[in-house]
């Protein structure tokens, strides 16, 4: 077999997804125009229907014609792609069935009014959600300067945290949504994962100051990468007291970004006109 023929036969690996692993394999077979026996198949995730109808994810595989060896970069991406993709929705679809709804959302007459018991209830909900999602983790109540919060610990928190904290945010949303159905006056609880949020907040604050300095020096607005609501709010608060800087948000949904504007850009405009 010539080198060219070998290159055509081994077109490299590619990811495929589907409702189930079988559907994903069928997609791979169509792409490579081959039978399942002719493919090297690595199952990234088998998929699931999610929790209460929420957070369902497709099965995902990485496939290549036999004889193809995954690169180091591709192997590293396997772990990243196993992340739980949870999308929180503020409607009745949060609950998979009326039975599950009754198990998790009880009338206010049956729930405690004591704040400590409320936190204990939130802790139990968090533990059960993690268990149903197949994510190992221990939850305990801790305190910081802002008050009590729930801290999740475990050997591997990457799936619980998710990309830039998206899974942790979604889990926190679901826990608070359930608690507010139980207690109308419930003020909310923060979920942490071994100091992840604190570290992330420091990174975002440093980024905000660095980009504000850049905006002042260039006289031009600087647009940050898309951020969640919590982190956008942090950027606004961080730069609120910085002289000569204004911030606002643009975009919709997950693509919403913060724009850092220099209050005065006359120097830059003059420079541009003279160029």
Secondary structure, 3 states (H helix, E strand, C coil): CCHHHHHHHCCCCEEEEECCHHHHHHHHHHHHCCCHHHEEEEEEECCECCECCECCECEEEEEEECCCCCCHHHHHHHHHHCCCCCCCCCCHHHCCCHHHHHHHCCCHHHCCCCHHHHHHHHHHHHHHHHHHCCCCCEEEEEEECCEEEEEEECCCCHHHHCHHHHHHHHHHHHHHHHHHHHCCCCCCCCEECCCHHHHHHHHHHHHHHHHHHHHHHHCCCEECCCCCHHHHHHHHHHHCCCCCEEEEEECCHHHCEEEEEECCCHHHHHHHHHC
